[in-house]
Amino acid sequence: MYTNKIYTLPEHNGEIEIVYHVSNFNYRKGGMGRAPYFGSVENLIQSRFTKMAISFFLIGSIFFMGLYHLGANLFRFKSKMALYFALVCFFTVLRTLSLNDHFLIEFMNFPWWLSTRIELISFYFILAFTIKFIYHLFPSAIPLFFNKAPVYLAYTCSVIAAFTPLLYGTYTVPVMQIATI
């Protein structure tokens, strides 16, 4: 599940029938995430390599931005702005590793349910710490309510996503999407 595979088709004359067995018993957004790609093996491998290289470059860049701001927070610990931005960076890296190419599953052998929970919880915490970062950046322009309410909502949705079955825990996603808007 959630792994990218390249198959070579056997020699054939005329039509070939391809059957996909897809189930969705444990996760309401499960199933095929995208249509399959067809082409030569060399082109598919090259395309996958290019996508992975770009993804890992972005993941590394965001991770080092987070490390930089975490280090900046060590010297200016009275201002939490750098800490919140570092947390946004780290949760963005976790979300990127668990989305699209599913690097957590493919390279680190995470089970699909754990990768999906990391995807959900990182989305919630990205919102929470982004709001805290913006609040500390412009404290006089943002009311305290807009700093606290989405953070508590993110914590609540994270607990629900972490401790309920994925079939039910994903119902918090639309709530957080509305809060994000």
C-alpha positions in Angstrom: 0.0 0.0 0.0 1.2 3.5 -0.8 4.3 2.3 -2.6 5.4 3.3 -6.1 6.2 0.4 -8.3 7.3 0.1 -11.9 6.1 -3.0 -13.7 7.2 -4.3 -17.1 4.3 -5.7 -19.1 4.8 -9.0 -20.9 5.0 -9.2 -24.7 1.5 -9.2 -26.1 -0.3 -8.9 -29.4 -3.3 -6.6 -29.4 -5.0 -5.7 -26.1 -3.9 -6.4 -22.6 -6.3 -6.3 -19.6 -5.0 -4.7 -16.4 -7.0 -5.2 -13.2 -6.5 -3.1 -10.1 -7.8 -4.5 -6.7 -8.5 -1.5 -4.5 -10.2 -1.6 -1.1 -11.1 1.1 1.3 -12.1 -0.5 4.6 -9.9 1.3 7.1 -9.5 4.9 5.8 -12.2 7.1 4.2 -9.8 8.8 1.8 -8.1 5.6 0.8 -7.9 4.0 -2.7 -5.9 5.0 -5.7 -4.5 8.4 -5.1 -3.7 9.0 -8.8 -3.9 7.4 -12.1 -1.1 5.0 -13.2 1.5 6.2 -15.6 2.4 4.3 -18.7 5.6 4.5 -20.7 9.0 3.0 -21.2 10.7 1.7 -18.1 13.6 4.1 -18.7 11.3 7.1 -18.9 9.4 6.1 -15.8 12.6 5.5 -13.8 14.0 8.9 -14.9 10.8 10.7 -14.0 10.6 9.1 -10.6 14.3 9.9 -10.0 13.7 13.6 -10.9 10.7 13.9 -8.7 12.6 12.3 -5.8 15.6 14.5 -6.3 13.4 17.7 -6.2 11.5 16.4 -3.2 14.6 15.6 -1.2 16.2 18.9 -2.1 13.1 20.8 -0.8 12.9 18.5 2.3 16.6 19.2 3.1 16.2 22.9 2.5 13.2 23.2 4.8 14.9 21.0 7.4 18.0 23.2 7.5 15.9 26.3 7.7 14.3 24.8 10.8 17.7 23.9 12.3 18.9 27.5 11.7 15.9 29.0 13.4 16.1 26.5 16.3 19.7 27.6 16.7 18.7 31.3 16.5 16.2 30.6 19.3 19.0 29.3 21.6 20.6 32.8 21.5 17.3 34.8 21.7 15.1 32.6 23.9 13.0 35.5 25.1 11.4 35.8 21.6 9.6 32.5 20.7 9.2 33.6 17.0 12.2 31.6 15.8 11.1 28.5 17.8 7.7 28.6 16.2 9.1 29.0 12.7 11.5 26.1 13.3 8.5 23.9 14.4 6.6 24.9 11.3 9.6 23.8 9.2 10.0 20.5 11.0 6.3 19.6 10.8 6.4 20.6 7.1 9.2 18.1 6.6 7.2 15.4 8.3 4.2 16.2 6.2 6.2 16.1 3.0 7.8 12.8 3.9 4.3 11.3 4.5 2.6 12.7 1.4 2.7 12.1 -2.4 5.7 9.8 -2.7 5.2 8.3 0.8 8.9 8.4 1.6 8.2 7.3 5.2 6.6 4.1 3.9 8.9 3.4 1.0 12.3 4.2 2.6 11.8 3.9 6.3 9.3 1.0 6.4 6.7 2.9 8.4 3.2 1.2 8.4 0.6 3.0 6.3 -1.5 3.9 9.3 1.4 5.6 11.1 2.4 7.5 8.0 -1.2 8.7 7.6 -1.4 9.8 11.2 1.8 11.7 10.9 0.4 13.4 7.7 -2.8 14.4 9.6 -1.1 15.5 12.9 1.6 17.5 11.1 -1.1 19.3 9.1 -2.8 20.3 12.3 0.5 21.4 14.0 1.6 23.4 11.0 -1.5 25.5 11.3 -1.1 25.9 15.1 2.6 27.0 15.0 2.1 29.2 11.9 -0.5 31.1 13.8 1.7 31.4 16.9 4.6 32.6 14.6 2.4 35.2 13.0 1.0 36.3 16.4 4.6 36.8 17.7 5.6 38.6 14.5 2.6 41.1 14.7 1.4 41.0 18.3 -0.5 44.2 18.2 -2.3 43.5 14.9 -3.8 40.1 15.9 -6.2 39.6 18.8 -5.3 37.0 21.4 -8.4 34.9 20.6 -7.0 34.2 17.1 -3.8 33.1 18.6 -5.4 30.7 21.1 -8.5 29.2 19.5 -6.9 27.5 16.4 -4.1 26.2 18.6 -6.5 24.5 20.9 -8.5 23.2 17.9 -5.2 21.8 16.4 -4.4 20.1 19.7 -7.9 18.6 20.0 -7.9 17.3 16.4 -4.4 15.9 16.8 -5.5 13.9 19.9 -8.5 12.6 18.0 -6.4 11.7 14.9 -3.8 10.0 17.1 -6.1 7.8 19.3 -9.1 7.0 17.1 -9.3 4.7 14.1 -8.3 6.4 10.9 -11.8 5.8 9.6 -13.1 8.3 12.2 -10.0 10.4 12.8 -10.0 11.8 9.3 -13.3 13.6 9.9 -11.3 16.3 11.7 -9.6 17.3 8.4 -12.5 19.4 7.1 -12.7 21.2 10.4 -9.1 22.1 10.3 -9.3 23.1 6.6 -12.1 25.6 7.5 -10.0 26.9 10.4 -7.1 27.3 8.0 -9.2 29.5 5.7 
